[in-house]
Amino acid sequence: MARLELDSVTKRFGDGPDAVVAVDDVNVDIADGEFLVLVGPSGCGKSTTLRMVAGLETVTDGEVRLDGTRINERGPAERDIAMVFQSYALYPHMTVRGNMRFGLEESTDLDDEAIDERVEETAAMLDITELLDRKPGALSGGQRQRVALGRAIVREPAAFLMDEPLSNLDAKLRSQMRTELQQLQNDLDTTTVYVTHDQTEAMTMGDRIAILDAGELQQVATPLEAYHRPANRFVAGFIGEPSMNFVETTVEDGALTAGEGLVYPLAGDAADAVAGASAVTLGVRPEDVRVSADGDPADVASEHVFDATVDVVEPMGNENVVHLTLPNGPDLTATVDGLRQIADGTDARVGIPAKAIHLFDRDSGEALHNRSLDDAEMDAPNV
């Protein structure tokens, strides 16, 4: 176990004015035993960051420290770090036992008996004991993933690095493996950095998540903090499915205006946050949008209620995703209970509670006002 620090880590490919900055001044302090998830869209620099920690890419500027010791100049084999790859990278001519033994044989002075003991203990932990004498070609995707994890675990490293290890699995198995990985990390209590582009994985697995965009670190926070108190519009839009609603507004006489269909009076902290601003982006999560349609008695009681038309309803089983349009105004997405019957093309009333809104600077995207986590915990589900 170890503390892992990324101090102003930067990676540039090429030199001079044509250099490509893949990772730009990333600072993250990962505590001993913490599970940190690096998340962001494809090409944002998360895998490059992981490869710099592993020693597979050189660090252009900054430092990577493991338990306070700079490791920039150490080779991958000297860093006491184990990595699990997206492709599994198993040796096809070796058995599972051979794959799990190989790293220990090459990098330690352990005798055969000690190596076998580690391999068998790890195989039992991962429930792959009966697979030890098979070769990778005879294994399913989930079994290969467990072998790749086992090969890393037997080394008993100071830290694990995982680069989208579940992306090749089908949805059901991926969900199962997410749970198993969390249980495994809790049992091992080993510092882990996990890379994914899937915000669901990030939200469900990480003690904290670090969100990257275009090589720049946007926010490091717990999943709930990133969801309810995003640092900027990018984080707000990337975290959460369906995505947060965004409405471009102007500030006029203490209210937000967007076309003729939305005039939204502000008060309290929200009004103070936009004092002096002329253009603000209003954000609201789909589950916070209240919908009443076809005479449905759903509560939309609020000083912020608007007429709307239901465009499309997407049944998801546990919930329905409702796409709405305000007259001469913006589009909104709402999620409601899956048992509610709302038909396409009907008229609706939409409520946007004042305590649920987020406000962002139109130009910079920085958050001006977020809902409180206390309010988020107290809100009743949208039924």
Secondary structure by P-SEA (a helix, b strand, c coil): cbbbbbcbbbbbccccccccccccbbbbbbccbbbbbbcccccccaaaaaaaaaccccccccccccccccccccccccccbbbbcccccccccccaaaaaaccccccccccaaaaaaaaaaaaaaaccccccccccccccaaaaaaaaaaaaaaacccbbbbccccccccaaaaaaaaaaaaaaaaaaccbbbbbbccaaaaaacccbbbbbccccccccccccccccccccaaaaaacccccbbbbbbbbccccccccccbbbbbccaaaaaaccccbbbbbbccccbbbbcccccccccccbbbbbbbcbbbbcccbbbbbbbcccbbbbbbbccccccccccccbbbbbbcccbbbbccccccccccccaaaaaaccccc
